[in-house]
Amino acid sequence: MKFYTAFIVMMLFLVSCNNDKISREEQNEQLVVEKAIEQTILEKIAGSYGLPNWKNVNQVAFSFVVNPGENEFERRWIWSPKLNMVSSINQSDTLSYNRADVKEEFVKTDKAFVNDSFWLTFPFHLVWDDVSFEDLGQQLSPIQQKESTKIRVNYPKEGGYTPGDSYEIYVDDNYKILEWTYHPKGQADPALGNTFENQQSFMGIMIDMEHANPENGFQLNFRDVVIK
């Protein structure tokens, strides 16, 4: 009888331990799920611009236009991100190269492409690039004086064409960028500040087609955007 009682107690103990083990495993699984769901504010910004749809993009064509109008400056591009191919198009010819192997004669063209495509897809670079960031809380955006969350984004001091640059971005409640200021090499005073406006959708990729600063007359537009 004592043996039988001890056996029952032992079985209850094992069942209890097993239940505790299952409970702990379920809790751990839940923590993994919650951690996977949790996103940084940079990931939320990129997501609001359609980053999950980027995997479907085979080609991006666009014109980068500064001071649109009679005296405008324009560069035209065709970009195949999956192939890493870029074509620069002008009135006389088309120059194509692979970004995986940028030869010396293409460096100047590649610097221009990096600049122009960075403007076009800046929200995605917040996730694509190796950056650090600091959430500076609620502040009014400098140009439009709109309520926003201010975030400072810092690039590494080494690597790339312009190492050490920083950007202060102003984001609304929908994680859309209202404005930014650009700080070359992380300097305190911005070299440029402008709006992000006229957002349009291309295959679920959101592009801010206009960037402006009324105070100094700066205007940058995108034209002839095609994403497929």
C-alpha positions, 0 to 999 in steps of 0.5 A: 500500500505504501508503495502504491501511494508513493507511486501515485505521488511520484506520477503526480509530481512528474505530471506537474513537472511536465505541465510546468515544462509545457507551460514554460515552452509555451511562454518561450514561444510566445516571447519569440513571437512577440519579439518577431512582431516588435518593430523599431520605428525605422522598420515601421517607417519602411513598412509604411512605404511598402517595403514588403512589396519591394521583393516584387520589384524587378525594375525602377525607372525614374527621372531626378529633377532639380529646380523643375522648369526652364532651367531644370537639371535632370538625370534619368535612370533605369534600375534593375535591383535584383540584377544589380544593374543600372542604366544612366540615360541621356540625350546622346547615349545610355551607360549601363553597369553592374553595381556589384563591380563598379569599375573606375570609369563608372564611379562618377556615374555610380555616385550620382545614382546612389544620391538620386536613388537614395532620395527616391527610396530613403525610407527603405534605406533606414532598414537596408543600411547599417545605421544607428538612430535616436528617438528625440521625441515629439517636436514641431517639424521646422518648415511646416510646423507640424506635430511629429516624432523627431529621429536622428539617423547616423551613418557609420564614419567609414564606408560608402561615398559620404561616411558619417552623414546624419539625418534628422527626420520628422515623422507623423503618426502614420510613420510617414516622413514629413521633413528631414534635415541633412547633416554632412559628416554629422555636423550640428548645423544642417546643410539642407532641409526640405519637405516630403510631399505628393506621395504616390503609390507604384505597385505598393511602393510609396514615393514622395514625388516632391521635396521643397524648402520655401525659404530658400527656393529649393525644389526637387521632383521625381518624374516619369516613375515606373516600377514593375 
